[in-house]
């Protein structure tokens, strides 16, 4: 399934090309998908890699699927642009490179790609039969000045943080284990009647990799009785820190602990990154929470294509059923 030569070239590229986002790094894909379950298409010019599109491939119910792996907001394509390129030539360049990448994908029945927000031109995908849905993340583009960040928070967020620190005597540290995080993370899903979308072993193994890469920290908000109210898990690479996972005790939701833990995570992030990405959500209450921190709505493209008529009919039937619930 995987082109070994392409993966070896891509691994070398990841070592030296810091503009490749964390979610497209080879080690990240190993951690969230497994080495045997991902591949990469590359486009080369003069012996240099000028474009890359990593993908995760699996079979389900007999269908061949290219999908987004767990905990991964976006996954390519990555393009290397020449310096001082005129806009017209830039568009032509994108078309050529993206066409190379699309044509290099293995045979599939369904393909879904969430492109990084840096990709603003999805026309080459449209011309190849892809559909597009605009999704949103929320970002703080400059986290260097904590006072300015604080002033941009909504009044409600500042009130929640002050309440947590004052009346409720919540403190934030990073002294608990990944197992403690999983338990508080699980409570958030249980409150919604959902099970964790990943196994405990998956998170523990993933966390080990992030620790080895020195690119993660967990912030636990606890009261004076050492009871954990909320926790925030962040990762970082190059200029961005990302809110990857979180959780809160549903019985302690009014303590302000989640807002305080997020604030401490943002303040820490300025020591390792320039920007903070909340990773966004299309769920209205979560969107309201993120934008209250002064974060800017940032669009990115979710691109999909179905080559199998039976699968297309199944997906249409599923969407119809969900819309009529």
C-alpha positions as protocol buffer text, in pm:
chain_id: "A"
residue {
  index: 1
  type: UNK
  ca { x: 0 y: 0 z: 0 }
}
residue {
  index: 2
  type: UNK
  ca { x: 275 y: 245 z: 94 }
}
residue {
  index: 3
  type: UNK
  ca { x: 548 y: 366 z: -136 }
}
residue {
  index: 4
  type: UNK
  ca { x: 855 y: 306 z: 81 }
}
residue {
  index: 5
  type: UNK
  ca { x: 1073 y: 541 z: -123 }
}
residue {
  index: 6
  type: UNK
  ca { x: 825 y: 828 z: -87 }
}
residue {
  index: 7
  type: UNK
  ca { x: 799 y: 778 z: 289 }
}
residue {
  index: 8
  type: UNK
  ca { x: 1174 y: 775 z: 333 }
}
residue {
  index: 9
  type: UNK
  ca { x: 1206 y: 1096 z: 134 }
}
residue {
  index: 10
  type: UNK
  ca { x: 922 y: 1250 z: 332 }
}
residue {
  index: 11
  type: UNK
  ca { x: 1078 y: 1155 z: 665 }
}
residue {
  index: 12
  type: UNK
  ca { x: 1396 y: 1331 z: 561 }
}
residue {
  index: 13
  type: UNK
  ca { x: 1192 y: 1633 z: 450 }
}
residue {
  index: 14
  type: UNK
  ca { x: 1019 y: 1653 z: 789 }
}
residue {
  index: 15
  type: UNK
  ca { x: 1356 y: 1670 z: 961 }
}
residue {
  index: 16
  type: UNK
  ca { x: 1460 y: 1985 z: 778 }
}
residue {
  index: 17
  type: UNK
  ca { x: 1138 y: 2157 z: 667 }
}
residue {
  index: 18
  type: UNK
  ca { x: 987 y: 2332 z: 969 }
}
residue {
  index: 19
  type: UNK
  ca { x: 689 y: 2471 z: 775 }
}
residue {
  index: 20
  type: UNK
  ca { x: 529 y: 2126 z: 768 }
}
residue {
  index: 21
  type: UNK
  ca { x: 254 y: 2142 z: 1035 }
}
residue {
  index: 22
  type: UNK
  ca { x: 266 y: 1913 z: 1337 }
}
residue {
  index: 23
  type: UNK
  ca { x: -34 y: 1713 z: 1211 }
}
residue {
  index: 24
  type: UNK
  ca { x: 155 y: 1626 z: 891 }
}
residue {
  index: 25
  type: UNK
  ca { x: 483 y: 1532 z: 1059 }
}
residue {
  index: 26
  type: UNK
  ca { x: 592 y: 1173 z: 1001 }
}
residue {
  index: 27
  type: UNK
  ca { x: 626 y: 1098 z: 1373 }
}
residue {
  index: 28
  type: UNK
  ca { x: 274 y: 1231 z: 1436 }
}
residue {
  index: 29
  type: UNK
  ca { x: 129 y: 1003 z: 1168 }
}
residue {
  index: 30
  type: UNK
  ca { x: 318 y: 708 z: 1316 }
}
residue {
  index: 31
  type: UNK
  ca { x: 161 y: 789 z: 1654 }
}
residue {
  index: 32
  type: UNK
  ca { x: -200 y: 846 z: 1547 }
}
residue {
  index: 33
  type: UNK
  ca { x: -227 y: 599 z: 1258 }
}
residue {
  index: 34
  type: UNK
  ca { x: 62 y: 354 z: 1281 }
}
residue {
  index: 35
  type: UNK
  ca { x: 351 y: 337 z: 1036 }
}
residue {
  index: 36
  type: UNK
  ca { x: 181 y: 74 z: 823 }
}
residue {
  index: 37
  type: UNK
  ca { x: -143 y: 272 z: 784 }
}
residue {
  index: 38
  type: UNK
  ca { x: -22 y: 591 z: 624 }
}
residue {
  index: 39
  type: UNK
  ca { x: 150 y: 688 z: 303 }
}
residue {
  index: 40
  type: UNK
  ca { x: 249 y: 1003 z: 124 }
}
residue {
  index: 41
  type: UNK
  ca { x: 239 y: 1138 z: -229 }
}
residue {
  index: 42
  type: UNK
  ca { x: 521 y: 1371 z: -324 }
}
residue {
  index: 43
  type: UNK
  ca { x: 583 y: 1606 z: -615 }
}
residue {
  index: 44
  type: UNK
  ca { x: 943 y: 1673 z: -712 }
}
residue {
  index: 45
  type: UNK
  ca { x: 1120 y: 1925 z: -931 }
}
residue {
  index: 46
  type: UNK
  ca { x: 1490 y: 1909 z: -999 }
}
residue {
  index: 47
  type: UNK
  ca { x: 1536 y: 1651 z: -727 }
}
residue {
  index: 48
  type: UNK
  ca { x: 1368 y: 1869 z: -462 }
}
residue {
  index: 49
  type: UNK
  ca { x: 1032 y: 1795 z: -303 }
}
residue {
  index: 50
  type: UNK
  ca { x: 797 y: 2083 z: -384 }
}
residue {
  index: 51
  type: UNK
  ca { x: 471 y: 1926 z: -265 }
}
residue {
  index: 52
  type: UNK
  ca { x: 357 y: 1650 z: -33 }
}
residue {
  index: 53
  type: UNK
  ca { x: 24 y: 1498 z: 63 }
}
residue {
  index: 54
  type: UNK
  ca { x: 32 y: 1245 z: 348 }
}
residue {
  index: 55
  type: UNK
  ca { x: -277 y: 1027 z: 382 }
}
residue {
  index: 56
  type: UNK
  ca { x: -422 y: 760 z: 609 }
}
residue {
  index: 57
  type: UNK
  ca { x: -569 y: 457 z: 435 }
}
residue {
  index: 58
  type: UNK
  ca { x: -799 y: 188 z: 571 }
}
residue {
  index: 59
  type: UNK
  ca { x: -1064 y: -60 z: 463 }
}
residue {
  index: 60
  type: UNK
  ca { x: -1410 y: -68 z: 616 }
}
residue {
  index: 61
  type: UNK
  ca { x: -1704 y: -283 z: 509 }
}
residue {
  index: 62
  type: UNK
  ca { x: -1510 y: -367 z: 195 }
}
residue {
  index: 63
  type: UNK
  ca { x: -1458 y: -2 z: 97 }
}
residue {
  index: 64
  type: UNK
  ca { x: -1116 y: 158 z: 49 }
}
residue {
  index: 65
  type: UNK
  ca { x: -1105 y: 482 z: 247 }
}
residue {
  index: 66
  type: UNK
  ca { x: -863 y: 771 z: 277 }
}
residue {
  index: 67
  type: UNK
  ca { x: -958 y: 935 z: 605 }
}
residue {
  index: 68
  type: UNK
  ca { x: -849 y: 1177 z: 875 }
}
residue {
  index: 69
  type: UNK
  ca { x: -675 y: 1006 z: 1169 }
}
residue {
  index: 70
  type: UNK
  ca { x: -766 y: 1063 z: 1534 }
}
residue {
  index: 71
  type: UNK
  ca { x: -661 y: 1389 z: 1704 }
}
residue {
  index: 72
  type: UNK
  ca { x: -562 y: 1535 z: 1367 }
}
residue {
  index: 73
  type: UNK
  ca { x: -725 y: 1860 z: 1264 }
}
residue {
  index: 74
  type: UNK
  ca { x: -570 y: 1896 z: 919 }
}
residue {
  index: 75
  type: UNK
  ca { x: -354 y: 1683 z: 691 }
}
residue {
  index: 76
  type: UNK
  ca { x: -200 y: 1850 z: 388 }
}
residue {
  index: 77
  type: UNK
  ca { x: -128 y: 1927 z: 120 }
}
residue {
  index: 78
  type: UNK
  ca { x: 205 y: 2096 z: 186 }
}
residue {
  index: 79
  type: UNK
  ca { x: 359 y: 2309 z: -91 }
}
residue {
  index: 80
  type: UNK
  ca { x: 697 y: 2475 z: -115 }
}
residue {
  index: 81
  type: UNK
  ca { x: 663 y: 2809 z: -293 }
}
residue {
  index: 82
  type: UNK
  ca { x: 938 y: 2984 z: -491 }
}
residue {
  index: 83
  type: UNK
  ca { x: 1038 y: 3329 z: -367 }
}
residue {
  index: 84
  type: UNK
  ca { x: 881 y: 3643 z: -516 }
}
residue {
  index: 85
  type: UNK
  ca { x: 624 y: 3453 z: -721 }
}
residue {
  index: 86
  type: UNK
  ca { x: 364 y: 3660 z: -906 }
}
residue {
  index: 87
  type: UNK
  ca { x: 4 y: 3580 z: -814 }
}
residue {
  index: 88
  type: UNK
  ca { x: -90 y: 3442 z: -1156 }
}
residue {
  index: 89
  type: UNK
  ca { x: 212 y: 3213 z: -1156 }
}
residue {
  index: 90
  type: UNK
  ca { x: 136 y: 3112 z: -797 }
}
residue {
  index: 91
  type: UNK
  ca { x: -211 y: 2986 z: -896 }
}
residue {
  index: 92
  type: UNK
  ca { x: -70 y: 2795 z: -1194 }
}
residue {
  index: 93
  type: UNK
  ca { x: 201 y: 2650 z: -969 }
}
residue {
  index: 94
  type: UNK
  ca { x: -57 y: 2535 z: -711 }
}
residue {
  index: 95
  type: UNK
  ca { x: -266 y: 2372 z: -983 }
}
residue {
  index: 96
  type: UNK
  ca { x: 28 y: 2176 z: -1119 }
}
residue {
  index: 97
  type: UNK
  ca { x: 156 y: 2058 z: -781 }
}
residue {
  index: 98
  type: UNK
  ca { x: -187 y: 1971 z: -640 }
}
residue {
  index: 99
  type: UNK
  ca { x: -276 y: 1781 z: -958 }
}
residue {
  index: 100
  type: UNK
  ca { x: 43 y: 1577 z: -916 }
}
residue {
  index: 101
  type: UNK
  ca { x: -54 y: 1496 z: -558 }
}
residue {
  index: 102
  type: UNK
  ca { x: -414 y: 1403 z: -635 }
}
residue {
  index: 103
  type: UNK
  ca { x: -310 y: 1179 z: -925 }
}
residue {
  index: 104
  type: UNK
  ca { x: -58 y: 1004 z: -701 }
}
residue {
  index: 105
  type: UNK
  ca { x: -315 y: 894 z: -441 }
}
residue {
  index: 106
  type: UNK
  ca { x: -386 y: 520 z: -430 }
}
residue {
  index: 107
  type: UNK
  ca { x: -718 y: 389 z: -556 }
}
residue {
  index: 108
  type: UNK
  ca { x: -1001 y: 472 z: -315 }
}
residue {
  index: 109
  type: UNK
  ca { x: -1379 y: 458 z: -277 }
}
residue {
  index: 110
  type: UNK
  ca { x: -1390 y: 762 z: -51 }
}
residue {
  index: 111
  type: UNK
  ca { x: -1137 y: 1032 z: 26 }
}
residue {
  index: 112
  type: UNK
  ca { x: -1151 y: 1303 z: 291 }
}
residue {
  index: 113
  type: UNK
  ca { x: -879 y: 1565 z: 333 }
}
residue {
  index: 114
  type: UNK
  ca { x: -889 y: 1853 z: 581 }
}
residue {
  index: 115
  type: UNK
  ca { x: -645 y: 2103 z: 435 }
}
residue {
  index: 116
  type: UNK
  ca { x: -437 y: 2338 z: 647 }
}
residue {
  index: 117
  type: UNK
  ca { x: -574 y: 2693 z: 660 }
}
residue {
  index: 118
  type: UNK
  ca { x: -270 y: 2810 z: 461 }
}
residue {
  index: 119
  type: UNK
  ca { x: -433 y: 2655 z: 153 }
}
residue {
  index: 120
  type: UNK
  ca { x: -671 y: 2922 z: 22 }
}
residue {
  index: 121
  type: UNK
  ca { x: -712 y: 2787 z: -331 }
}
residue {
  index: 122
  type: UNK
  ca { x: -910 y: 2465 z: -352 }
}
residue {
  index: 123
  type: UNK
  ca { x: -1001 y: 2498 z: -721 }
}
residue {
  index: 124
  type: UNK
  ca { x: -754 y: 2225 z: -829 }
}
residue {
  index: 125
  type: UNK
  ca { x: -949 y: 1985 z: -605 }
}
residue {
  index: 126
  type: UNK
  ca { x: -1281 y: 2110 z: -745 }
}
residue {
  index: 127
  type: UNK
  ca { x: -1162 y: 2047 z: -1099 }
}
residue {
  index: 128
  type: UNK
  ca { x: -1079 y: 1691 z: -996 }
}
residue {
  index: 129
  type: UNK
  ca { x: -1432 y: 1629 z: -867 }
}
residue {
  index: 130
  type: UNK
  ca { x: -1390 y: 1703 z: -496 }
}
residue {
  index: 131
  type: UNK
  ca { x: -1659 y: 1863 z: -282 }
}
residue {
  index: 132
  type: UNK
  ca { x: -1573 y: 2125 z: -23 }
}
residue {
  index: 133
  type: UNK
  ca { x: -1712 y: 2219 z: 317 }
}
residue {
  index: 134
  type: UNK
  ca { x: -1573 y: 2521 z: 499 }
}
residue {
  index: 135
  type: UNK
  ca { x: -1484 y: 2455 z: 860 }
}
residue {
  index: 136
  type: UNK
  ca { x: -1343 y: 2692 z: 1120 }
}
residue {
  index: 137
  type: UNK
  ca { x: -1071 y: 2697 z: 1377 }
}
residue {
  index: 138
  type: UNK
  ca { x: -1011 y: 2982 z: 1624 }
}
residue {
  index: 139
  type: UNK
  ca { x: -670 y: 3137 z: 1668 }
}
residue {
  index: 140
  type: UNK
  ca { x: -481 y: 3389 z: 1874 }
}
residue {
  index: 141
  type: UNK
  ca { x: -226 y: 3511 z: 1621 }
}
residue {
  index: 142
  type: UNK
  ca { x: 6 y: 3682 z: 1871 }
}
residue {
  index: 143
  type: UNK
  ca { x: 33 y: 3552 z: 2226 }
}
residue {
  index: 144
  type: UNK
  ca { x: 343 y: 3746 z: 2332 }
}
residue {
  index: 145
  type: UNK
  ca { x: 160 y: 4012 z: 2536 }
}
residue {
  index: 146
  type: UNK
  ca { x: -43 y: 3856 z: 2820 }
}
residue {
  index: 147
  type: UNK
  ca { x: -194 y: 4191 z: 2920 }
}
residue {
  index: 148
  type: UNK
  ca { x: -327 y: 4251 z: 2572 }
}
residue {
  index: 149
  type: UNK
  ca { x: -467 y: 3898 z: 2557 }
}
residue {
  index: 150
  type: UNK
  ca { x: -642 y: 3951 z: 2892 }
}
residue {
  index: 151
  type: UNK
  ca { x: -796 y: 4276 z: 2774 }
}
residue {
  index: 152
  type: UNK
  ca { x: -934 y: 4102 z: 2465 }
}
residue {
  index: 153
  type: UNK
  ca { x: -1112 y: 3835 z: 2669 }
}
residue {
  index: 154
  type: UNK
  ca { x: -1486 y: 3872 z: 2711 }
}
residue {
  index: 155
  type: UNK
  ca { x: -1602 y: 4000 z: 3048 }
}
residue {
  index: 156
  type: UNK
  ca { x: -1749 y: 3660 z: 3126 }
}
residue {
  index: 157
  type: UNK
  ca { x: -1418 y: 3478 z: 3074 }
}
residue {
  index: 158
  type: UNK
  ca { x: -1232 y: 3723 z: 3297 }
}
residue {
  index: 159
  type: UNK
  ca { x: -1504 y: 3682 z: 3559 }
}
residue {
  index: 160
  type: UNK
  ca { x: -1477 y: 3300 z: 3543 }
}
residue {
  index: 161
  type: UNK
  ca { x: -1099 y: 3311 z: 3583 }
}
residue {
  index: 162
  type: UNK
  ca { x: -1118 y: 3549 z: 3880 }
}
residue {
  index: 163
  type: UNK
  ca { x: -1387 y: 3333 z: 4039 }
}
residue {
  index: 164
  type: UNK
  ca { x: -1173 y: 3021 z: 4001 }
}
residue {
  index: 165
  type: UNK
  ca { x: -863 y: 3183 z: 4149 }
}
residue {
  index: 166
  type: UNK
  ca { x: -1050 y: 3370 z: 4423 }
}
residue {
  index: 167
  type: UNK
  ca { x: -1361 y: 3222 z: 4576 }
}
residue {
  index: 168
  type: UNK
  ca { x: -1301 y: 2866 z: 4455 }
}
residue {
  index: 169
  type: UNK
  ca { x: -924 y: 2862 z: 4524 }
}
residue {
  index: 170
  type: UNK
  ca { x: -841 y: 2672 z: 4206 }
}
residue {
  index: 171
  type: UNK
  ca { x: -475 y: 2629 z: 4117 }
}
residue {
  index: 172
  type: UNK
  ca { x: -328 y: 2499 z: 3792 }
}
residue {
  index: 173
  type: UNK
  ca { x: -28 y: 2269 z: 3765 }
}
residue {
  index: 174
  type: UNK
  ca { x: 109 y: 1990 z: 3545 }
}
residue {
  index: 175
  type: UNK
  ca { x: 178 y: 1739 z: 3818 }
}
residue {
  index: 176
  type: UNK
  ca { x: -77 y: 1466 z: 3745 }
}
residue {
  index: 177
  type: UNK
  ca { x: -51 y: 1167 z: 3513 }
}
residue {
  index: 178
  type: UNK
  ca { x: -186 y: 1093 z: 3169 }
}
residue {
  index: 179
  type: UNK
  ca { x: -419 y: 844 z: 3337 }
}
residue {
  index: 180
  type: UNK
  ca { x: -565 y: 1128 z: 3545 }
}
residue {
  index: 181
  type: UNK
  ca { x: -616 y: 1327 z: 3227 }
}
residue {
  index: 182
  type: UNK
  ca { x: -795 y: 1038 z: 3057 }
}
residue {
  index: 183
  type: UNK
  ca { x: -1037 y: 1010 z: 3348 }
}
residue {
  index: 184
  type: UNK
  ca { x: -1132 y: 1379 z: 3336 }
}
residue {
  index: 185
  type: UNK
  ca { x: -1146 y: 1368 z: 2956 }
}
residue {
  index: 186
  type: UNK
  ca { x: -1380 y: 1070 z: 2975 }
}
residue {
  index: 187
  type: UNK
  ca { x: -1620 y: 1262 z: 3201 }
}
residue {
  index: 188
  type: UNK
  ca { x: -1675 y: 1526 z: 2932 }
}
residue {
  index: 189
  type: UNK
  ca { x: -1786 y: 1262 z: 2682 }
}
residue {
  index: 190
  type: UNK
  ca { x: -1994 y: 1075 z: 2940 }
}
residue {
  index: 191
  type: UNK
  ca { x: -2188 y: 1394 z: 3017 }
}
residue {
  index: 192
  type: UNK
  ca { x: -2294 y: 1400 z: 2650 }
}
residue {
  index: 193
  type: UNK
  ca { x: -2385 y: 1032 z: 2650 }
}
residue {
  index: 194
  type: UNK
  ca { x: -2078 y: 948 z: 2440 }
}
residue {
  index: 195
  type: UNK
  ca { x: -1786 y: 712 z: 2477 }
}
residue {
  index: 196
  type: UNK
  ca { x: -1427 y: 820 z: 2424 }
}
residue {
  index: 197
  type: UNK
  ca { x: -1345 y: 826 z: 2050 }
}
residue {
  index: 198
  type: UNK
  ca { x: -1012 y: 658 z: 2126 }
}
residue {
  index: 199
  type: UNK
  ca { x: -890 y: 389 z: 2362 }
}
residue {
  index: 200
  type: UNK
  ca { x: -696 y: 445 z: 2681 }
}
residue {
  index: 201
  type: UNK
  ca { x: -400 y: 259 z: 2530 }
}
residue {
  index: 202
  type: UNK
  ca { x: -409 y: 484 z: 2223 }
}
residue {
  index: 203
  type: UNK
  ca { x: -381 y: 799 z: 2437 }
}
residue {
  index: 204
  type: UNK
  ca { x: -110 y: 657 z: 2661 }
}
residue {
  index: 205
  type: UNK
  ca { x: 100 y: 547 z: 2362 }
}
residue {
  index: 206
  type: UNK
  ca { x: 40 y: 878 z: 2184 }
}
residue {
  index: 207
  type: UNK
  ca { x: 136 y: 1072 z: 2496 }
}
residue {
  index: 208
  type: UNK
  ca { x: 465 y: 882 z: 2524 }
}
residue {
  index: 209
  type: UNK
  ca { x: 560 y: 995 z: 2175 }
}
residue {
  index: 210
  type: UNK
  ca { x: 473 y: 1358 z: 2251 }
}
residue {
  index: 211
  type: UNK
  ca { x: 679 y: 1343 z: 2570 }
}
residue {
  index: 212
  type: UNK
  ca { x: 975 y: 1208 z: 2374 }
}
residue {
  index: 213
  type: UNK
  ca { x: 935 y: 1493 z: 2126 }
}
residue {
  index: 214
  type: UNK
  ca { x: 903 y: 1740 z: 2417 }
}
residue {
  index: 215
  type: UNK
  ca { x: 601 y: 1900 z: 2255 }
}
residue {
  index: 216
  type: UNK
  ca { x: 316 y: 1855 z: 2501 }
}
residue {
  index: 217
  type: UNK
  ca { x: 197 y: 1976 z: 2840 }
}
residue {
  index: 218
  type: UNK
  ca { x: -117 y: 1903 z: 3042 }
}
residue {
  index: 219
  type: UNK
  ca { x: -269 y: 2166 z: 3269 }
}
residue {
  index: 220
  type: UNK
  ca { x: -474 y: 2037 z: 3563 }
}
residue {
  index: 221
  type: UNK
  ca { x: -703 y: 2274 z: 3752 }
}
residue {
  index: 222
  type: UNK
  ca { x: -763 y: 2149 z: 4106 }
}
residue {
  index: 223
  type: UNK
  ca { x: -915 y: 2281 z: 4427 }
}
residue {
  index: 224
  type: UNK
  ca { x: -769 y: 2295 z: 4778 }
}
residue {
  index: 225
  type: UNK
  ca { x: -887 y: 1937 z: 4838 }
}
residue {
  index: 226
  type: UNK
  ca { x: -678 y: 1822 z: 4538 }
}
residue {
  index: 227
  type: UNK
  ca { x: -990 y: 1742 z: 4335 }
}
residue {
  index: 228
  type: UNK
  ca { x: -934 y: 1791 z: 3961 }
}
residue {
  index: 229
  type: UNK
  ca { x: -1203 y: 2014 z: 3811 }
}
residue {
  index: 230
  type: UNK
  ca { x: -1069 y: 2042 z: 3455 }
}
residue {
  index: 231
  type: UNK
  ca { x: -768 y: 1965 z: 3237 }
}
residue {
  index: 232
  type: UNK
  ca { x: -625 y: 2100 z: 2912 }
}
residue {
  index: 233
  type: UNK
  ca { x: -385 y: 1908 z: 2685 }
}
residue {
  index: 234
  type: UNK
  ca { x: -176 y: 2113 z: 2441 }
}
residue {
  index: 235
  type: UNK
  ca { x: 86 y: 2027 z: 2180 }
}
residue {
  index: 236
  type: UNK
  ca { x: 315 y: 2259 z: 1987 }
}
residue {
  index: 237
  type: UNK
  ca { x: 541 y: 2276 z: 1684 }
}
residue {
  index: 238
  type: UNK
  ca { x: 721 y: 2565 z: 1520 }
}
residue {
  index: 239
  type: UNK
  ca { x: 502 y: 2877 z: 1553 }
}
residue {
  index: 240
  type: UNK
  ca { x: 180 y: 2714 z: 1677 }
}
residue {
  index: 241
  type: UNK
  ca { x: 53 y: 2567 z: 2002 }
}
residue {
  index: 242
  type: UNK
  ca { x: -271 y: 2369 z: 1979 }
}
residue {
  index: 243
  type: UNK
  ca { x: -544 y: 2288 z: 2228 }
}
residue {
  index: 244
  type: UNK
  ca { x: -569 y: 1920 z: 2143 }
}
residue {
  index: 245
  type: UNK
  ca { x: -789 y: 1768 z: 2413 }
}
residue {
  index: 246
  type: UNK
  ca { x: -965 y: 1872 z: 2731 }
}
residue {
  index: 247
  type: UNK
  ca { x: -1207 y: 1766 z: 2995 }
}
residue {
  index: 248
  type: UNK
  ca { x: -1403 y: 1878 z: 3295 }
}
residue {
  index: 249
  type: UNK
  ca { x: -1597 y: 1730 z: 3582 }
}
residue {
  index: 250
  type: UNK
  ca { x: -1966 y: 1790 z: 3497 }
}
residue {
  index: 251
  type: UNK
  ca { x: -2049 y: 1826 z: 3867 }
}
residue {
  index: 252
  type: UNK
  ca { x: -1795 y: 2110 z: 3901 }
}
residue {
  index: 253
  type: UNK
  ca { x: -1864 y: 2300 z: 3579 }
}
residue {
  index: 254
  type: UNK
  ca { x: -1942 y: 2629 z: 3753 }
}
residue {
  index: 255
  type: UNK
  ca { x: -1608 y: 2665 z: 3931 }
}
residue {
  index: 256
  type: UNK
  ca { x: -1441 y: 2855 z: 3646 }
}
residue {
  index: 257
  type: UNK
  ca { x: -1163 y: 2595 z: 3637 }
}
residue {
  index: 258
  type: UNK
  ca { x: -1178 y: 2529 z: 3262 }
}
residue {
  index: 259
  type: UNK
  ca { x: -1134 y: 2898 z: 3179 }
}
residue {
  index: 260
  type: UNK
  ca { x: -845 y: 2926 z: 3424 }
}
residue {
  index: 261
  type: UNK
  ca { x: -672 y: 2614 z: 3289 }
}
residue {
  index: 262
  type: UNK
  ca { x: -707 y: 2745 z: 2933 }
}
residue {
  index: 263
  type: UNK
  ca { x: -563 y: 3081 z: 3037 }
}
residue {
  index: 264
  type: UNK
  ca { x: -262 y: 2914 z: 3199 }
}
residue {
  index: 265
  type: UNK
  ca { x: -215 y: 2702 z: 2885 }
}
residue {
  index: 266
  type: UNK
  ca { x: -216 y: 3014 z: 2666 }
}
residue {
  index: 267
  type: UNK
  ca { x: 31 y: 3195 z: 2891 }
}
residue {
  index: 268
  type: UNK
  ca { x: 265 y: 2897 z: 2887 }
}
residue {
  index: 269
  type: UNK
  ca { x: 234 y: 2865 z: 2509 }
}
residue {
  index: 270
  type: UNK
  ca { x: 407 y: 3197 z: 2449 }
}
residue {
  index: 271
  type: UNK
  ca { x: 729 y: 3031 z: 2573 }
}
residue {
  index: 272
  type: UNK
  ca { x: 716 y: 2771 z: 2294 }
}
residue {
  index: 273
  type: UNK
  ca { x: 513 y: 2931 z: 2012 }
}
residue {
  index: 274
  type: UNK
  ca { x: 389 y: 3256 z: 1863 }
}
residue {
  index: 275
  type: UNK
  ca { x: 24 y: 3160 z: 1806 }
}
residue {
  index: 276
  type: UNK
  ca { x: -240 y: 2959 z: 1990 }
}
residue {
  index: 277
  type: UNK
  ca { x: -491 y: 2747 z: 1799 }
}
residue {
  index: 278
  type: UNK
  ca { x: -805 y: 2634 z: 1981 }
}
residue {
  index: 279
  type: UNK
  ca { x: -861 y: 2385 z: 1695 }
}
residue {
  index: 280
  type: UNK
  ca { x: -1213 y: 2516 z: 1652 }
}
residue {
  index: 281
  type: UNK
  ca { x: -1546 y: 2344 z: 1660 }
}
residue {
  index: 282
  type: UNK
  ca { x: -1868 y: 2353 z: 1461 }
}
residue {
  index: 283
  type: UNK
  ca { x: -2058 y: 2295 z: 1788 }
}
residue {
  index: 284
  type: UNK
  ca { x: -2218 y: 2624 z: 1893 }
}
residue {
  index: 285
  type: UNK
  ca { x: -2147 y: 2623 z: 2271 }
}
residue {
  index: 286
  type: UNK
  ca { x: -1781 y: 2532 z: 2210 }
}
residue {
  index: 287
  type: UNK
  ca { x: -1750 y: 2802 z: 1944 }
}
residue {
  index: 288
  type: UNK
  ca { x: -1890 y: 3055 z: 2191 }
}
residue {
  index: 289
  type: UNK
  ca { x: -1631 y: 2953 z: 2449 }
}
residue {
  index: 290
  type: UNK
  ca { x: -1335 y: 2982 z: 2211 }
}
residue {
  index: 291
  type: UNK
  ca { x: -1428 y: 3319 z: 2065 }
}
residue {
  index: 292
  type: UNK
  ca { x: -1474 y: 3458 z: 2417 }
}
residue {
  index: 293
  type: UNK
  ca { x: -1094 y: 3436 z: 2452 }
}
residue {
  index: 294
  type: UNK
  ca { x: -1061 y: 3690 z: 2171 }
}
residue {
  index: 295
  type: UNK
  ca { x: -969 y: 3422 z: 1918 }
}
residue {
  index: 296
  type: UNK
  ca { x: -1013 y: 3499 z: 1548 }
}
residue {
  index: 297
  type: UNK
  ca { x: -1226 y: 3274 z: 1332 }
}
residue {
  index: 298
  type: UNK
  ca { x: -1002 y: 3111 z: 1069 }
}
residue {
  index: 299
  type: UNK
  ca { x: -1147 y: 2902 z: 784 }
}
residue {
  index: 300
  type: UNK
  ca { x: -1004 y: 2582 z: 642 }
}
residue {
  index: 301
  type: UNK
  ca { x: -1132 y: 2343 z: 376 }
}
residue {
  index: 302
  type: UNK
  ca { x: -1267 y: 1993 z: 428 }
}
residue {
  index: 303
  type: UNK
  ca { x: -1237 y: 1823 z: 88 }
}
residue {
  index: 304
  type: UNK
  ca { x: -1405 y: 1496 z: -4 }
}
residue {
  index: 305
  type: UNK
  ca { x: -1471 y: 1274 z: -304 }
}
residue {
  index: 306
  type: UNK
  ca { x: -1668 y: 951 z: -341 }
}
residue {
  index: 307
  type: UNK
  ca { x: -1575 y: 721 z: -629 }
}
residue {
  index: 308
  type: UNK
  ca { x: -1805 y: 432 z: -532 }
}
residue {
  index: 309
  type: UNK
  ca { x: -2173 y: 457 z: -629 }
}
residue {
  index: 310
  type: UNK
  ca { x: -2288 y: 210 z: -358 }
}
residue {
  index: 311
  type: UNK
  ca { x: -2097 y: 406 z: -94 }
}
residue {
  index: 312
  type: UNK
  ca { x: -2234 y: 736 z: -228 }
}
residue {
  index: 313
  type: UNK
  ca { x: -2588 y: 599 z: -191 }
}
residue {
  index: 314
  type: UNK
  ca { x: -2514 y: 481 z: 164 }
}
residue {
  index: 315
  type: UNK
  ca { x: -2372 y: 819 z: 262 }
}
residue {
  index: 316
  type: UNK
  ca { x: -2670 y: 1001 z: 111 }
}
residue {
  index: 317
  type: UNK
  ca { x: -2910 y: 775 z: 301 }
}
residue {
  index: 318
  type: UNK
  ca { x: -2720 y: 835 z: 625 }
}
residue {
  index: 319
  type: UNK
  ca { x: -2729 y: 1212 z: 579 }
}
residue {
  index: 320
  type: UNK
  ca { x: -3101 y: 1200 z: 502 }
}
residue {
  index: 321
  type: UNK
  ca { x: -3168 y: 992 z: 813 }
}
residue {
  index: 322
  type: UNK
  ca { x: -2970 y: 1229 z: 1035 }
}
residue {
  index: 323
  type: UNK
  ca { x: -3144 y: 1538 z: 892 }
}
residue {
  index: 324
  type: UNK
  ca { x: -3485 y: 1390 z: 967 }
}
residue {
  index: 325
  type: UNK
  ca { x: -3422 y: 1292 z: 1327 }
}
